[in-house]
């Protein structure tokens, strides 16, 4: 083998090792969240030593050498910073950066609930069945847990709470960007129905930012039955596969990626019936895959597609061409994609 080929072959080996051990990095991140390391550093208001971090951990005798190895790994991954302190005999101190600020438990914007969900054994178990799905079809989640995702959540209050907390934290992050980047899009809307809106948190935020909008939060009857009163929002129970309440615009965030093309077609056709022929519009907040994309979130979007494969029956992330096909067949002849600085994009679609 030529030297050039040998180097490429060795680099290929290194790449496989990097992917193989990716789960180790995830577990180190989970460890930091569960130990509240970011919160401990934040409470001091400045970088601190290992012993200071250890003193804040809920344990009578934390293992400092073990902690040092965890921190060394997380610093290497640019999750925390380290440098020598000029005030502590040049002892190493650890600080927060723009990544670790997302690990604060009580911050307004935090990814802690999502980290705890995605690293939970219940959520990881379906990935051991992906090869069986390729061989014989079916849902990886059902193979792992003997029931589908939503059934598992309804029967398991602990998992349901973990899942709801994770969805709430990402909704807050995504909706902040939607409201900031789509101000003009809501300006012309008199009434809006949020399909799959849960207990109405998103609808409430939209109406709060745009008080002229009459908000309708639409979800399954047992979901809206527990929804709190929100000013400017009415709660309506029903099934999106049967019919959707009429409004000037239909809003859906991270709903369609849970469903197969056949199921999405039913939902989209009901959306088409719910809005005015000439002035109505559909606002979708969902992932748009780009094969050769190079922004910060592209690898994450691809990973979400595998999440959908593992956890849903037919759910998937879609390319622009796949979105276009669905929209046109459902009666939305025009659309545009608005990129926002987060994982999903806004897809604005109009009837033919």
C-alpha positions in Angstrom: 0.0 0.0 0.0 1.3 3.4 -1.0 2.1 5.9 1.9 -0.7 8.1 0.8 -3.1 5.2 0.8 -1.8 4.0 4.2 -2.5 7.5 5.7 -6.0 7.5 4.3 -6.7 4.0 5.6 -5.5 5.0 9.1 -7.7 8.1 9.0 -10.6 5.9 8.0 -9.9 3.8 11.1 -9.8 6.9 13.3 -13.1 8.1 11.9 -14.8 4.7 12.7 -13.4 4.9 16.3 -14.8 8.4 16.7 -18.3 7.3 15.7 -18.1 4.1 17.7 -17.3 6.0 20.9 -19.8 8.8 20.3 -22.1 7.2 23.0 -19.2 7.7 25.5 -19.4 11.5 24.9 -23.2 11.4 25.4 -22.8 9.6 28.7 -20.1 12.1 29.9 -22.6 14.9 29.1 -25.3 13.1 31.0 -23.0 12.7 33.9 -22.3 16.5 34.0 -26.0 17.3 33.9 -26.9 14.9 36.7 -24.0 16.2 38.9 -25.1 19.8 38.1 -21.5 20.7 37.3 -22.6 23.8 35.2 -24.8 25.0 38.0 -22.1 24.6 40.5 -19.7 26.7 38.4 -22.4 29.2 37.6 -23.2 29.7 41.3 -19.6 30.9 42.0 -19.8 33.5 39.2 -16.3 32.7 38.0 -14.2 29.6 37.0 -13.4 27.3 40.0 -11.2 24.4 40.9 -12.0 20.7 40.9 -12.2 20.7 44.7 -14.7 23.6 44.6 -16.8 21.7 42.0 -16.6 18.5 44.2 -17.7 20.4 47.3 -20.9 21.4 45.4 -21.8 17.8 44.4 -24.5 16.1 46.4 -22.2 13.5 47.9 -20.2 13.1 51.2 -17.1 11.9 49.5 -16.9 12.6 45.7 -14.0 11.0 43.8 -11.9 14.0 42.6 -9.6 12.0 40.3 -12.7 10.5 38.6 -14.2 14.0 38.3 -11.0 15.3 36.8 -11.2 12.7 34.0 -14.8 13.6 33.3 -13.9 17.3 33.1 -10.8 16.6 31.0 -13.1 14.9 28.4 -15.7 17.6 28.5 -13.1 20.3 28.1 -11.7 18.5 25.1 -15.2 18.5 23.6 -15.4 22.3 24.2 -18.2 21.8 26.7 -16.3 23.6 29.5 -13.2 25.8 29.6 -10.0 25.3 31.6 -7.0 27.5 32.4 -4.5 28.1 35.2 -5.6 30.4 38.0 -3.3 33.2 38.9 -4.8 33.3 42.4 -4.6 29.6 43.4 -0.9 28.7 42.9 -1.7 28.2 39.2 -4.2 25.4 40.0 -6.4 24.5 37.0 -9.9 26.2 37.1 -12.9 25.3 35.1 -15.4 27.7 33.6 -18.6 27.9 31.5 -18.7 28.7 27.8 -21.6 29.1 25.3 -22.1 25.3 25.2 -22.2 24.7 29.0 -24.6 27.5 29.5 -27.2 25.2 27.9 -26.6 22.8 30.8 -28.0 25.1 33.5 -31.0 23.4 35.1 -33.0 26.6 35.9 -32.0 28.8 33.0 -34.8 30.3 30.8 -33.3 28.4 27.9 -31.9 25.0 28.8 -31.3 21.6 27.1 -31.1 19.7 30.3 -34.6 18.0 30.0 -33.7 16.9 26.4 -30.4 15.5 27.5 -32.0 13.5 30.3 -34.6 12.1 27.8 -32.3 11.2 25.0 -29.8 9.5 27.3 -32.5 7.5 29.2 -32.3 3.7 28.8 -36.0 3.6 27.7 -35.1 5.9 24.8 -31.8 4.2 23.9 -33.2 0.6 23.9 -35.0 0.9 20.5 -31.7 1.6 18.8 -30.6 -2.0 19.5 -33.3 -3.1 17.1 -32.6 -1.0 14.0 -31.0 -4.0 12.2 -34.2 -6.0 12.8 -36.2 -3.1 11.3 -34.1 -3.2 8.2 -34.5 -7.0 7.9 -38.2 -7.3 8.7 -39.8 -3.8 9.0 -41.8 -2.7 12.0 -41.1 -0.2 14.7 -37.9 -0.3 16.8 -39.7 1.1 19.8 -42.3 -1.6 19.7 -39.7 -4.3 19.4 -37.9 -2.9 22.5 -41.0 -2.2 24.6 -43.8 -4.3 23.2 -45.9 -1.3 22.4 -45.7 1.9 20.4 -44.2 5.1 21.8 -47.4 7.0 22.6 -48.9 3.9 24.3 -45.8 3.5 26.4 -46.0 7.2 27.4 -49.7 6.9 28.4 -49.0 3.9 30.5 -45.8 5.1 32.2 -46.2 8.4 34.1 -42.5 8.7 34.8 -41.6 8.5 31.1 -44.4 10.8 30.2 -43.1 13.4 32.5 -39.6 13.1 31.2 -40.9 13.4 27.6 -43.1 16.3 28.3 -40.3 18.2 30.1 -38.0 17.6 27.1 -40.7 18.8 24.6 -41.4 21.9 26.7 -37.7 22.9 26.8 -37.3 22.6 23.0 -40.6 24.3 22.3 -39.4 27.3 24.3 -36.1 27.4 22.3 -37.7 26.9 18.9 -40.7 29.2 19.5 -38.3 32.0 20.5 -36.7 31.9 17.1 -40.0 31.5 15.3 -41.5 34.6 17.0 -38.3 36.6 16.3 -38.0 35.5 12.6 -41.6 35.3 11.6 -43.1 38.5 12.9 -44.5 39.6 9.5 -45.9 36.2 8.9 -48.3 36.4 11.9 -49.2 40.1 11.2 -51.9 39.3 8.6 -53.4 36.4 10.5 -56.8 37.0 12.2 -57.3 33.5 13.6 -54.9 30.6 14.0 -55.3 27.0 14.9 -52.4 25.2 16.5 -52.7 21.5 15.5 -51.2 19.2 18.1 -50.7 22.1 20.4 -50.8 20.1 23.6 -52.0 22.3 26.5 -51.7 25.5 24.5 -48.3 26.8 25.5 -47.3 27.7 21.9 -50.6 29.2 21.0 -50.4 31.3 24.1 -47.0 32.6 23.2 -48.1 33.5 19.6 -51.2 35.3 20.9 -49.2 37.1 23.5 -46.8 38.4 20.9 -49.6 39.2 18.4 -52.7 40.1 20.5 -54.9 40.6 17.4 -54.9 36.9 16.7 -57.7 34.6 17.9 -55.9 31.5 19.0 -57.3 28.0 18.9 -55.4 25.2 20.6 -56.4 21.9 19.0 -55.4 18.5 20.3 -56.9 15.2 21.5 -59.8 15.6 24.0 -57.9 14.1 26.9 -55.0 16.5 26.3 -57.0 19.7 26.1 -59.0 18.6 29.1 -56.1 19.5 31.3 -55.1 22.7 29.5 -55.0 25.8 31.7 -56.9 28.9 30.8 -54.8 31.2 28.5 -55.9 34.7 27.5 -56.9 34.9 23.9 -56.8 31.1 23.4 -59.7 28.6 23.1 -59.1 24.9 23.6 -60.8 22.5 21.2 -60.6 18.7 21.4 -60.7 16.4 18.4 -58.7 14.3 16.0 -56.5 15.9 13.2 -57.2 12.8 11.1 -60.9 13.5 11.1 -61.2 17.3 10.9 -59.4 20.5 11.9 -61.2 23.7 13.2 -61.5 26.5 10.7 -59.1 29.5 10.9 -57.2 31.9 8.7 -54.0 29.9 9.3 -53.0 26.4 10.5 -49.9 26.1 12.6 -48.0 22.8 13.2 -44.7 22.5 15.0 -42.9 19.1 14.9 -46.1 17.2 14.1 -45.7 15.9 10.6 -42.3 14.3 11.2 -44.0 11.8 13.5 -46.1 10.4 10.7 -45.8 8.5 7.4 -46.5 10.1 4.1 -50.0 8.5 4.0 -50.8 9.9 7.5 -49.4 13.3 6.6 -51.5 13.4 3.5 -54.7 13.0 5.6 -53.6 15.7 8.0 -52.6 18.1 5.2 -55.8 17.7 3.3 -57.7 18.5 6.5 -55.5 21.6 6.9 -56.5 22.6 3.4 -60.2 22.3 4.2 -59.8 24.3 7.4 -58.4 27.6 5.8 -59.9 30.1 3.3 -59.3 29.3 -0.4 -57.6 32.6 -1.3 -56.2 34.1 1.9 -55.5 31.0 4.0 -52.1 29.6 4.7 -50.3 26.7 6.4 -47.4 27.4 8.7 -45.2 24.3 9.3 -42.3 24.3 11.7 -40.3 21.2 10.9 -36.9 19.9 9.7 -35.9 20.3 6.1 -33.0 17.9 5.3 -30.2 19.0 3.0 -28.0 16.3 1.6 -24.9 18.5 1.4 -25.8 21.1 4.0 -23.1 22.6 6.1 -24.6 24.7 8.8 -24.2 24.0 12.5 -27.4 21.9 12.8 -27.2 19.7 9.7 -25.7 16.6 11.4 -28.3 17.0 14.2 -31.1 17.0 11.6 -29.8 13.8 10.1 -29.7 12.3 13.6 -33.3 13.3 14.1 -34.3 11.2 11.1 -32.9 8.1 12.9 -34.7 9.1 16.0 -38.0 9.1 14.0 -37.1 5.7 12.6 -36.4 4.3 16.1 -39.4 5.8 17.9 -42.3 6.2 15.5 -44.3 4.2 13.0 -43.4 5.6 9.6 -42.2 9.0 10.9 -39.2 10.7 9.2 -37.5 13.9 8.4 -37.9 15.1 4.8 -36.0 16.9 2.1 -37.4 19.9 0.3 -38.5 17.7 -2.6 -40.3 15.3 -0.3 -42.1 18.3 1.4 -43.0 19.7 -2.0 -44.5 16.4 -3.1 -46.7 16.1 0.0 -47.8 19.8 -0.2 -48.7 19.8 -3.9 -50.6 16.5 -3.6 -52.5 17.9 -0.6 -53.6 21.0 -2.5 -50.9 23.5 -1.5 -49.5 24.6 -4.8 -47.2 27.3 -3.5 -44.7 27.3 -0.6 -41.6 28.9 0.7 -39.0 27.8 3.2 -37.7 30.3 5.8 -34.6 29.2 7.6 -34.2 30.1 11.2 -31.2 29.7 13.5 -32.3 26.4 15.1 -33.0 22.8 14.0 -36.3 23.2 12.1 -37.3 25.6 9.4 -40.5 27.4 8.8 -42.5 26.2 5.7 -45.2 28.6 4.6 -47.7 27.0 2.2 -50.7 28.3 0.3 -53.7 26.7 -1.4 -53.6 26.5 -5.2 
